[in-house]
Amino acid sequence: MLEQPARYGRRSSLTGLLLPLSDRSLVLPNVAVAELIGYPPGSAAPDQAQWLMGWIDWRGQRLPLLNFEAACGEPIVVGERARVVVLNALGDTPRRFFALLVQGIPRSCKLDSQLNYVDVPLSALELAAVQVGDQVARVPDLVALEQLLQTAGA
């Protein structure tokens, strides 16, 4: 019987992106991100939830712009380096994309099956905290974010 070479199947890895926020970093597989664009101030309505910063136009579509920290109950911060990450939707909603405010340019990282989990307090929209290089990054619950948008009618 042939043995599988050591380089196959022993450790799986994927490319991830560290998304800088004002008070934390999120980590996502790079396939979750459709595009990084400049921050266009959205058109928020006064009756919208605070975390819904408005709507942006992207490739002929109108997308809700979400502030993750505000959705977690934290204050909204829009820094000088603010950008928008367009995310591919994963959940069971008609939405295909939504936008997330970030505070800088996402950084590529390698993620493997041996991630070290970190014991820190998590918000309801975070699944876990992991050590990525020299920093702790949070794994966002993208399906819960999509449900939040759906519930808000966004």
GIFEN-V425918 format. One record per helix or strand of 2 or more residues. SS is the DSSP state (~ for helix, > for strand). FROM is the first residue (numbers start at 0). TO is the last residue. If there is no record, write none. Layout:
# GIFEN-V425918
[[SS FROM TO] [SS FROM TO]]
This chain:
# GIFEN-V425918
[[> 12 19] [> 24 28] [~ 29 31] [> 32 37] [> 51 57] [> 60 65] [~ 67 70] [> 82 87] [> 96 101] [> 106 111] [> 115 116] [> 125 131] [> 134 139] [~ 141 150]]
